[in-house]
Amino acid sequence: MNIKIAVALSLILTMFNAWGATEQSSLTCQGSAIRDAKKLLSFYRDNDDRISVDKKVTPLAKIKNPQNAMQKFDVFETWGYIYKGKYRMRFMYYSDVDCLLMGEEILEYANL
């Protein structure tokens, strides 16, 4: 009887995982994310010459355009550094129109 319950639970979990799966961002705008990360960090810290940006860009789940739910934005995350500072940056692009930058965020990682 325990095996039947375990099989039933695993089938239910599989269905929920498939239902809740999010659409991953396409890789189209990864190069734009690296270029824009350098620009954002330079703007944020007044062109500090110690700025560096990771070449690794992680595509995240797409998000809906708040103005038009039929459109989705690709979201990318990358990391930047200035001396001992570490910054997480995320960029939102509308990839259907030449990687149009629609949003950006920056968060400094710090132990306060």
N, C-alpha and C positions, 0 to 999 in steps of 0.2 A: 504494500500500500504506500509506503514512503517513496518508493521509486516512481509511482504514478504521480504523486504530488510534486516531486522534484521535476519530472518531465513537464508537467503542466505549468509549473512556475517558470521554468526556463523558456517555454514557448511564449508565455505572456510577456516576460521581460524582453524577448526578442522582438515581439510586435511593438512594444512601447519604444524600444531603441530605434526601430525603423521609422516609427511615426514621428519621433522627436528629433530625427536627424536634421541638421541644419545644412544649408548649401554653403560649400566652401568657396572662398574667393578664387577667381581665376588668377593665373600667374602673369597675366598680360602687363600689369602695371608695376611689377617688382622694381624695375630699373628706375622708374619715376619716384618710387618711395625712397630709394637711396639718395637720389639727387635732392629731393624735397627735405629729407632728414637733415642733410648738411645745411640747407638754407634756413630751416626752422631753428636749428641749434645755434647757428651764427646770429640770427636775429635775436634769439632769446638771450644770448650772452654776449652781445655787442662785438661780434667778429673776433672772438678770442682765437689766437693762433694755435692753441693746443687742442682744438676740436678734432675728434675722430668719430667715424660712424662705422658700425658693423656692416659688412657686406651681406650678412645673412638677414633675409627678410622673411618673416613668417606670415603666410596668408591666414587670416582668421575667417570666421563665419561672416557671410554677407549680411548687411543690414538694409532694411527698407528705407527708401527716401521718405522722410516725414511729410513731405508735400504731395507725393504721388506714390501710393502703395504698390503700384504696378512696376515701379522702378526699384532696382537694388544697387547698393554701393558695395564695391569690393573694399575690404579692410585689410591693411597690412601693418605689421608691428616690426619695429627695428629698435636697436639700442645705439645710443651715442654717449660719448665720454668727453669730459673736459677735465684735465688733470686728474683729480681724485673723484670727481663727480660722475654719476651714472644717471642716464636719462632714458626712460622708455617713451617711445614716440609711436603714435598710431595715425595712419592716414586713410582717409576714405576717398575713393575714386569712383567716378561713373565711367566704367571702362568701355561702354558702347560709343562714347564720343572721345576718342584719343586720350584716354586716361585723364579726364577732367577732374582736377582736385576739388573735392567738395567739403572736406573737413580735415582737421588735424588736431591732435592733442599731444601734450608733452607733460611728463610727470617725472620729477626728480626723485630718485631713490635715496633716502637718507634715514639714518637712525637718530632721531631727535631726543 
